[in-house]
């Protein structure tokens, strides 16, 4: 028994020091990204203030955009989303709503509200999709189209929209999303200025719960009363203002949110379009584009632009949030698994040596390490296998990793973009950021672990996501 006890003591001590080392590496990585993001955000924000985006409206180099809106059971918000798109401040674009076999009134609402008529149109099938039943065009707005097709999933709907689209750049946009009026101008700016070198650009996603929305437009930015939603606001700030700016700076970005991203159409087609066998089709496409660029030795870039904002509805109960987060983590695994040969492969440059390892060892495996810490540390303290000083160190590291970095993201928001107009909003965000380690972080760790369990069980599908609707 003494030998077993000694072995257990050594194993617990080894785990605690490995856990502490892991957390120090993670905190160090995020701290570096915080510094990079702070400088980049301030520099870019100041530049954007000096250069009016309206100049790009009449720019001969401005690229027309096909906006693809995949819609499955989106009867609640589809009308206001399309209406908001029609008011976009951009020179030339078309809106293609792809009804992916909805079982509700999505098609009827589109036909009725926009006076849509079925049109004969030959579609060049560059990407395989489910059968298209018909294509409709609005009699009121000639640039509004609807593709009615058999159900095949979001990726299939996006591929169908790409086949139907007429313009060289395509924008993927969720059916419940609302864009700010200058969003296209801002996200297309690096594409226009790069003369084709930038093949994809993504904007920020913000949570609309708590905002006042009228006629498909955000009239007043607010903060939800729900603690669960407020924590998601902080989470989004940290993911976009810290993570994506830092990675984008050196062309290491592996994800553009499916809720709002613009791609060079020919590059997407060359890469094979959106992959239908994954729930993380947005990230998987970006990774595949990076892989294609490296294998063909192209000097293309994929960037993140913090200023263009897309507002979307966040889950307000734990059941829906659990489904969303477990699905996201499952999609993360699938994307990395499909491209596992890139890991530590010098052929893919900094993507293979820095970006993919970051997503594997910090984003993907992180929940496993944290869950082990939640379980083994209390056991070690109760059995005397871990001393109190080490436990305090680990708790302090966890606090730094979650709460302080989240507060840093809130500071970045207030320092540069200042989307939240009231001081009370910032105070609430600070308070909830401080509390993250004690309740919200363990929940997300459990939900992300559930996603890995779903991978092992080979669970497929998105899971039902119910929405209340954010547009009024």
Backbone torsions as a table, in degrees:
resi	resn	phi	psi	omega
1	UNK	NA	-37.2	179.9
2	UNK	-64.2	-36.9	179.3
3	UNK	-66.0	-43.6	179.0
4	UNK	-61.8	-43.3	178.9
5	UNK	-62.0	-40.2	179.9
6	UNK	-65.9	-41.4	178.6
7	UNK	-63.0	-44.1	179.1
8	UNK	-61.7	-40.8	179.4
9	UNK	-61.9	-44.4	179.1
10	UNK	-63.1	-44.0	-178.8
11	UNK	-63.2	-42.0	179.8
12	UNK	-66.4	-42.1	178.6
13	UNK	-62.9	-41.2	179.0
14	UNK	-62.3	-45.1	-179.8
15	UNK	-62.0	-44.4	-176.7
16	UNK	-62.8	-39.9	-179.6
17	UNK	-73.9	-35.4	175.6
18	UNK	-65.6	-40.6	178.6
19	UNK	-63.3	-44.4	179.2
20	UNK	-62.7	-41.7	179.0
21	UNK	-64.0	-42.0	178.8
22	UNK	-60.5	-46.7	-178.6
23	UNK	-64.7	-36.8	178.2
24	UNK	-64.4	-41.7	177.7
25	UNK	-63.4	-44.7	-179.5
26	UNK	-61.8	-48.1	-179.5
27	UNK	-62.8	-40.2	178.4
28	UNK	-62.5	-42.7	179.9
29	UNK	-62.5	-47.1	-179.1
30	UNK	-68.0	-32.5	178.2
31	UNK	-65.4	-40.8	176.7
32	UNK	-62.6	-43.9	179.5
33	UNK	-65.1	-33.7	177.6
34	UNK	-63.3	-42.8	179.2
35	UNK	-65.1	-46.7	179.5
36	UNK	-61.0	-44.8	-178.1
37	UNK	-64.7	-39.7	-179.9
38	UNK	-60.6	-47.3	-179.3
39	UNK	-67.0	-45.2	-178.4
40	UNK	-65.4	-42.6	-177.9
41	UNK	-65.5	-44.2	-179.6
42	UNK	-65.9	-42.3	179.2
43	UNK	-63.7	-46.6	-178.0
44	UNK	-69.0	-39.3	-179.7
45	UNK	-65.4	-41.6	178.0
46	UNK	-64.5	-39.3	177.9
47	UNK	-63.9	-42.6	-179.1
48	UNK	-64.0	-31.1	178.5
49	UNK	-67.4	-30.5	-175.6
50	UNK	-85.0	-28.3	-175.4
51	UNK	-107.5	110.4	179.5
52	UNK	-67.9	129.4	-177.6
53	UNK	-68.7	-20.9	-178.4
54	UNK	-59.8	-22.1	178.8
55	UNK	-59.6	-26.6	-176.9
56	UNK	-81.2	-10.6	178.8
57	UNK	-63.3	-39.0	-177.4
58	UNK	-105.8	10.5	-180.0
59	UNK	-70.9	128.0	-177.8
60	UNK	-66.8	-18.6	179.4
61	UNK	-89.2	-2.1	178.9
62	UNK	-61.9	136.8	-175.2
63	UNK	-101.0	129.3	174.8
64	UNK	-66.8	148.9	-172.6
65	UNK	-126.8	136.9	171.2
66	UNK	-98.6	116.7	-178.8
67	UNK	-93.8	115.6	-177.1
68	UNK	-103.7	122.3	-177.8
69	UNK	-117.0	94.8	176.4
70	UNK	-68.4	132.0	-174.8
71	UNK	-133.4	118.9	172.6
72	UNK	-128.1	111.6	-178.0
73	UNK	54.9	54.7	-178.1
74	UNK	-111.1	32.1	-176.3
75	UNK	-61.2	-27.2	-177.1
76	UNK	-67.9	-43.3	-170.8
77	UNK	-118.5	-4.3	-171.1
78	UNK	-64.3	-38.9	-178.1
79	UNK	-63.0	-49.6	-178.6
80	UNK	-67.1	-32.0	177.7
81	UNK	-65.6	-45.2	179.2
82	UNK	-68.0	-40.6	179.1
83	UNK	-61.1	-39.1	177.2
84	UNK	-65.3	-39.1	179.0
85	UNK	-63.5	-33.5	-179.6
86	UNK	-66.7	-19.9	-179.8
87	UNK	-96.2	10.0	-177.9
88	UNK	-64.4	142.7	-179.3
89	UNK	-89.6	79.3	-179.3
90	UNK	-151.5	150.5	-169.4
91	UNK	-70.5	-47.1	-175.2
92	UNK	-147.0	122.8	176.9
93	UNK	-160.0	160.6	174.2
94	UNK	-125.4	151.5	-179.9
95	UNK	-113.2	122.3	-179.7
96	UNK	-120.0	104.3	175.0
97	UNK	-86.0	123.5	-179.4
98	UNK	-107.1	104.4	177.6
99	UNK	-78.1	113.4	-174.0
100	UNK	-94.8	60.4	177.3
101	UNK	66.3	38.9	-179.7
102	UNK	-58.8	146.9	178.6
103	UNK	-101.9	0.4	179.6
104	UNK	-106.7	-150.7	-173.9
105	UNK	-98.5	22.1	-178.1
106	UNK	-54.8	-49.6	-178.6
107	UNK	-63.6	-46.9	-177.9
108	UNK	-61.6	-40.6	179.7
109	UNK	-64.7	-44.0	179.1
110	UNK	-62.1	-45.5	-179.8
111	UNK	-63.5	-43.2	-176.6
112	UNK	-72.1	-49.4	-174.1
113	UNK	-70.3	-32.4	-175.8
114	UNK	-112.0	11.7	177.2
115	UNK	48.2	59.6	-173.6
116	UNK	-88.1	141.4	178.5
117	UNK	-122.0	142.4	177.8
118	UNK	-70.3	134.0	-176.8
119	UNK	-123.5	149.1	173.6
120	UNK	-80.9	125.8	-178.3
121	UNK	-150.5	126.5	178.7
122	UNK	-82.2	126.3	-178.0
123	UNK	-108.8	124.0	175.4
124	UNK	-80.1	112.0	-173.5
125	UNK	-83.8	82.7	179.3
126	UNK	-81.2	-24.1	176.8
127	UNK	-125.6	138.7	-179.7
128	UNK	-69.8	133.7	177.8
129	UNK	-144.1	170.4	172.0
130	UNK	-67.5	167.2	-174.0
131	UNK	-63.0	132.5	174.4
132	UNK	-88.0	122.4	-178.4
133	UNK	-79.7	-34.8	-178.6
134	UNK	-177.3	159.2	177.1
135	UNK	-121.7	133.2	-176.3
136	UNK	-120.1	150.7	175.9
137	UNK	-130.1	141.1	-179.3
138	UNK	-73.6	137.1	175.3
139	UNK	-81.2	-15.3	-179.5
140	UNK	-92.2	-44.1	-179.4
141	UNK	-123.1	109.3	-173.2
142	UNK	-67.8	-14.7	-179.5
143	UNK	-97.0	10.9	178.3
144	UNK	-107.4	122.5	-179.7
145	UNK	-126.2	158.5	172.8
146	UNK	-135.6	131.3	174.7
147	UNK	-104.7	121.4	177.5
148	UNK	-103.2	119.4	-174.3
149	UNK	-139.7	165.7	174.6
150	UNK	-67.5	152.8	-178.3
151	UNK	-65.8	131.9	178.0
152	UNK	-146.1	1.1	-178.4
153	UNK	98.7	167.9	-175.1
154	UNK	-61.7	-44.2	-179.1
155	UNK	-61.2	-41.3	179.1
156	UNK	-64.3	-40.6	178.1
157	UNK	-63.4	-41.9	178.1
158	UNK	-64.2	-40.5	177.6
159	UNK	-63.5	-39.4	177.3
160	UNK	-63.4	-41.3	178.0
161	UNK	-63.5	-38.4	177.3
162	UNK	-63.4	-41.6	178.5
163	UNK	-60.8	-38.5	-176.9
164	UNK	-80.8	-26.6	-172.9
165	UNK	-62.0	153.0	-177.7
166	UNK	-109.6	-15.4	-169.4
167	UNK	-104.0	161.1	-173.4
168	UNK	-74.2	-16.2	177.5
169	UNK	-123.1	139.7	-179.5
170	UNK	-119.8	141.8	179.0
171	UNK	-116.3	123.5	175.0
172	UNK	-90.8	131.2	-175.4
173	UNK	-144.6	130.0	178.0
174	UNK	-66.9	149.8	-176.6
175	UNK	-67.4	-18.7	-179.3
176	UNK	-103.4	13.7	-174.7
177	UNK	-94.5	153.4	176.4
178	UNK	-129.2	122.0	180.0
179	UNK	-93.3	145.6	170.0
180	UNK	-71.5	153.4	-168.4
181	UNK	-61.1	-32.9	-178.5
182	UNK	-95.2	11.3	-173.5
183	UNK	-60.9	-43.0	179.9
184	UNK	-63.8	-44.1	179.4
185	UNK	-57.3	-42.9	-175.6
186	UNK	-73.4	-42.0	-176.7
187	UNK	-77.3	-23.9	178.1
188	UNK	-83.6	-14.3	-177.4
189	UNK	-54.3	-51.4	179.7
190	UNK	-66.4	-28.4	178.3
191	UNK	-69.1	-45.6	179.8
192	UNK	-63.6	-44.4	-175.6
193	UNK	-72.9	-23.7	-176.1
194	UNK	-84.4	-8.4	-179.0
195	UNK	56.1	45.2	174.7
196	UNK	94.5	-8.6	-179.1
197	UNK	-70.3	-35.7	176.4
198	UNK	-84.9	116.5	-176.7
199	UNK	-101.7	-7.2	177.9
200	UNK	-157.8	144.6	178.6
201	UNK	-145.8	139.9	179.4
202	UNK	-123.5	150.6	178.1
203	UNK	-108.9	-178.4	-178.9
204	UNK	-80.4	145.0	173.5
205	UNK	-109.1	126.9	177.5
206	UNK	-121.8	157.5	-175.6
207	UNK	-91.9	127.4	-174.1
208	UNK	-89.8	-13.4	179.0
209	UNK	-57.4	125.6	-178.4
210	UNK	98.5	-12.2	178.0
211	UNK	-87.1	155.8	175.0
212	UNK	-95.0	119.2	-175.1
213	UNK	-121.2	128.4	178.8
214	UNK	-133.7	134.1	177.4
215	UNK	52.6	39.9	177.2
216	UNK	72.5	22.1	-179.7
217	UNK	-136.0	139.8	177.6
218	UNK	-75.3	110.2	-177.1
219	UNK	-90.3	-32.5	-179.4
220	UNK	-147.8	125.6	-179.7
221	UNK	-81.3	129.1	-179.6
222	UNK	-136.0	179.3	-178.8
223	UNK	-125.4	128.9	-178.3
224	UNK	-61.9	153.5	176.1
225	UNK	-81.2	-12.7	-178.2
226	UNK	-77.9	122.8	177.2
227	UNK	-56.8	-35.2	-179.3
228	UNK	-64.3	-40.3	179.0
229	UNK	-71.3	-41.1	179.6
230	UNK	-60.2	-39.9	178.4
231	UNK	-65.7	-33.3	176.4
232	UNK	-68.6	-35.8	175.0
233	UNK	-58.0	-47.1	179.6
234	UNK	-63.6	-41.4	179.8
235	UNK	-61.1	-42.2	178.9
236	UNK	-66.0	-41.5	178.3
237	UNK	-59.2	-44.1	-178.5
238	UNK	-67.8	-41.5	-177.9
239	UNK	-66.8	-41.7	-174.9
240	UNK	-87.5	-50.4	-173.9
241	UNK	-75.9	-24.4	178.3
242	UNK	-102.8	-60.3	-172.9
243	UNK	-63.6	-54.0	-170.6
244	UNK	-76.8	-33.6	175.7
245	UNK	-64.8	-44.9	-179.3
246	UNK	-61.4	-42.0	-179.9
247	UNK	-73.5	-38.1	-177.7
248	UNK	-65.3	-31.0	-177.2
249	UNK	-52.9	-37.3	-177.5
250	UNK	-115.9	28.4	177.5
251	UNK	55.9	44.5	-180.0
252	UNK	-111.6	9.1	-174.3
253	UNK	-71.8	124.1	-178.8
254	UNK	-107.2	1.1	-179.6
255	UNK	-146.1	133.9	167.2
256	UNK	-119.9	124.6	-174.7
257	UNK	-57.5	135.4	176.9
258	UNK	-64.3	-15.1	179.3
259	UNK	-73.5	-26.6	-179.9
260	UNK	-164.0	103.7	176.8
261	UNK	-154.9	148.6	179.6
262	UNK	-119.2	133.8	-176.3
263	UNK	-130.2	148.7	170.0
264	UNK	-71.3	118.6	-169.9
265	UNK	-60.4	-44.5	-177.2
266	UNK	-63.9	-34.4	177.6
267	UNK	-65.9	-41.0	178.6
268	UNK	-64.0	-43.9	179.7
269	UNK	-64.8	-41.5	179.2
270	UNK	-61.8	-33.1	179.3
271	UNK	-80.6	-8.8	177.8
272	UNK	102.3	7.9	178.6
273	UNK	75.0	-168.0	179.4
274	UNK	-76.3	137.0	180.0
275	UNK	-79.4	126.8	-174.4
276	UNK	-84.8	-15.5	-175.6
277	UNK	-93.5	28.1	178.2
278	UNK	-144.8	152.6	175.4
279	UNK	-91.3	-3.4	178.5
280	UNK	-112.9	51.3	-173.7
281	UNK	-62.5	-28.3	-178.8
282	UNK	-68.5	-49.7	179.1
283	UNK	-67.5	-41.1	-176.6
284	UNK	-60.4	-38.9	178.7
285	UNK	-64.9	-42.7	-179.3
286	UNK	-64.5	-42.6	177.4
287	UNK	-61.7	-41.4	-179.3
288	UNK	-66.9	-35.9	176.6
289	UNK	-64.8	-43.2	175.9
290	UNK	-59.7	-44.4	-178.8
291	UNK	-62.0	-43.2	178.8
292	UNK	-62.6	-43.4	179.9
293	UNK	-60.8	-44.3	-178.0
294	UNK	-68.8	-41.3	-178.3
295	UNK	-68.3	-30.8	179.2
296	UNK	-99.2	7.2	176.5
297	UNK	55.1	45.9	176.4
298	UNK	-97.4	148.1	-178.7
299	UNK	-100.3	45.5	-179.1
300	UNK	-85.7	161.6	-178.6
301	UNK	-128.7	151.7	173.5
302	UNK	-125.0	121.5	-169.1
303	UNK	-124.2	162.0	173.7
304	UNK	-117.7	132.9	179.9
305	UNK	-116.2	114.3	-171.6
306	UNK	-71.8	-26.0	-171.0
307	UNK	-76.2	-42.1	179.7
308	UNK	-66.4	126.9	-171.3
309	UNK	-117.7	136.3	173.6
310	UNK	-117.6	125.4	-178.9
311	UNK	-97.7	134.3	-177.5
312	UNK	-140.9	161.4	-178.4
313	UNK	-84.8	133.5	178.2
314	UNK	-101.8	149.7	175.9
315	UNK	-60.0	140.5	-178.4
316	UNK	-109.4	1.5	176.4
317	UNK	-134.2	158.9	-172.9
318	UNK	-66.4	-29.5	-179.1
319	UNK	-64.0	-49.5	-179.6
320	UNK	-68.1	-38.7	-179.6
321	UNK	-66.6	-38.3	177.5
322	UNK	-61.0	-44.3	179.4
323	UNK	-63.1	-41.1	-178.9
324	UNK	-64.9	-48.9	-175.0
325	UNK	-70.2	-38.2	177.7
326	UNK	-66.7	-36.2	177.4
327	UNK	-67.3	-42.0	178.3
328	UNK	-59.8	-42.4	-177.5
329	UNK	-71.2	-34.1	175.3
330	UNK	-64.3	-41.4	177.5
331	UNK	-63.9	-37.4	177.0
332	UNK	-61.1	-46.1	179.2
333	UNK	-61.2	-46.9	-177.2
334	UNK	-61.1	-42.2	-179.6
335	UNK	-63.9	-44.9	-179.4
336	UNK	-69.9	-35.9	-179.6
337	UNK	-67.4	-41.5	178.8
338	UNK	-61.3	-27.5	-176.1
339	UNK	-121.1	35.4	-175.5
340	UNK	-63.8	-23.5	-180.0
341	UNK	-67.7	-14.0	178.8
342	UNK	-78.1	-19.8	-175.2
343	UNK	-63.3	120.8	179.8
344	UNK	57.1	23.6	179.2
345	UNK	-95.5	112.3	-176.9
346	UNK	-63.6	-16.2	177.8
347	UNK	-60.1	-28.9	-176.8
348	UNK	-100.0	16.9	173.2
349	UNK	58.5	-141.7	-176.6
350	UNK	-67.2	-23.1	175.9
351	UNK	-63.5	-47.0	-178.7
352	UNK	-76.3	-26.7	-175.2
353	UNK	-96.5	-22.1	-177.5
354	UNK	-122.5	-56.7	-170.5
355	UNK	-68.1	-51.2	180.0
356	UNK	-62.8	-44.8	175.1
357	UNK	-58.6	-38.4	177.3
358	UNK	-58.5	-47.8	-178.2
359	UNK	-69.1	-31.2	179.6
360	UNK	-74.3	-52.9	-169.2
361	UNK	-88.6	-20.1	178.8
362	UNK	-106.3	-50.8	-176.9
363	UNK	-78.0	-45.0	-175.3
364	UNK	-80.4	-50.3	-174.7
365	UNK	-87.2	-16.5	-178.8
366	UNK	-47.9	-48.3	-180.0
367	UNK	-59.8	-33.8	178.6
368	UNK	-64.2	-46.4	179.8
369	UNK	-62.9	-45.7	-178.4
370	UNK	-64.6	-41.9	179.7
371	UNK	-63.3	-41.1	176.2
372	UNK	-60.8	-37.6	177.7
373	UNK	-64.5	-43.2	179.3
374	UNK	-61.4	-33.1	-176.2
375	UNK	-86.4	-48.4	-170.1
376	UNK	-79.9	-32.4	-178.7
377	UNK	-62.7	-49.2	177.1
378	UNK	-60.1	-39.2	178.6
379	UNK	-62.9	-43.1	-179.7
380	UNK	-63.6	-38.5	179.1
381	UNK	-68.1	-44.4	-178.2
382	UNK	-65.1	-34.8	-177.7
383	UNK	-92.6	-3.1	-179.8
384	UNK	79.2	10.0	-179.2
385	UNK	-81.0	-16.8	176.3
386	UNK	-126.0	129.8	179.9
387	UNK	-79.0	161.4	-174.0
388	UNK	-64.4	-36.9	-179.0
389	UNK	-61.0	-42.9	178.7
390	UNK	-65.7	-39.9	179.3
391	UNK	-62.3	-40.7	177.9
392	UNK	-63.5	-41.6	178.0
393	UNK	-59.7	-45.7	-178.2
394	UNK	-66.6	-39.1	177.7
395	UNK	-64.4	-40.5	179.8
396	UNK	-64.0	-40.8	178.0
397	UNK	-64.2	-42.0	178.0
398	UNK	-62.3	-39.4	179.2
399	UNK	-64.3	-42.5	178.0
400	UNK	-62.5	-46.1	-175.6
401	UNK	-59.7	-43.6	-176.9
402	UNK	-89.4	-70.2	-167.7
403	UNK	-68.4	-47.9	-174.1
404	UNK	-67.9	-39.3	176.9
405	UNK	-66.6	-34.9	176.6
406	UNK	-65.5	-41.5	177.0
407	UNK	-64.5	-33.0	175.3
408	UNK	-62.6	-38.5	177.5
409	UNK	-65.4	-38.8	177.0
410	UNK	-63.5	-40.0	177.2
411	UNK	-62.4	-41.3	177.5
412	UNK	-59.9	-41.5	178.7
413	UNK	-61.0	-47.7	-177.4
414	UNK	-71.3	-34.0	-175.4
415	UNK	-71.1	-32.7	-172.0
416	UNK	-119.7	-65.7	-171.8
417	UNK	-79.9	-38.1	178.0
418	UNK	53.1	55.1	179.3
419	UNK	-74.6	-31.3	-177.2
420	UNK	-92.7	115.5	-168.9
421	UNK	-77.3	-23.1	-173.7
422	UNK	-100.3	141.5	176.6
423	UNK	-63.0	-31.9	180.0
424	UNK	-62.5	-30.4	177.9
425	UNK	-65.2	-46.1	-179.0
426	UNK	-65.2	-39.8	178.9
427	UNK	-62.4	-44.8	178.6
428	UNK	-63.3	-42.1	178.7
429	UNK	-61.9	-40.1	177.3
430	UNK	-63.1	-45.0	-178.3
431	UNK	-61.6	-46.7	-178.7
432	UNK	-69.5	-34.1	176.5
433	UNK	-61.2	-38.7	178.4
434	UNK	-65.8	-30.6	-177.1
435	UNK	-87.8	-4.5	-172.0
436	UNK	-55.6	-44.8	-175.3
437	UNK	-61.0	-28.9	-170.8
438	UNK	-85.7	-18.3	-178.6
439	UNK	-146.7	-42.7	-173.2
440	UNK	-78.5	-41.6	-178.8
441	UNK	-60.6	-46.2	176.9
442	UNK	-59.5	-35.7	177.9
443	UNK	-62.7	-48.0	-178.3
444	UNK	-66.8	-33.6	175.5
445	UNK	-61.2	-45.2	179.5
446	UNK	-63.4	-43.7	-178.1
447	UNK	-66.6	-37.8	178.2
448	UNK	-69.5	-36.4	173.8
449	UNK	-62.1	-37.7	177.0
450	UNK	-59.9	-37.5	176.7
451	UNK	-61.1	-40.1	177.5
452	UNK	-67.3	-36.4	175.4
453	UNK	-62.5	-40.2	178.4
454	UNK	-63.8	-33.9	176.0
455	UNK	-63.5	-46.7	-179.9
456	UNK	-61.9	-38.5	180.0
457	UNK	-81.7	-0.1	179.6
458	UNK	57.4	39.8	178.2
459	UNK	-74.4	135.8	-178.9
460	UNK	-115.3	169.1	174.1
461	UNK	91.3	165.1	-175.4
462	UNK	-88.2	-31.2	-171.3
463	UNK	83.3	145.6	-176.1
464	UNK	-71.9	131.5	177.6
465	UNK	-119.6	110.0	179.9
466	UNK	-90.0	137.5	178.8
467	UNK	-120.9	147.9	175.7
468	UNK	-87.1	-26.5	-176.2
469	UNK	96.7	129.4	-177.1
470	UNK	-103.7	-13.8	-175.8
471	UNK	-91.0	136.7	179.6
472	UNK	-121.0	NA	NA
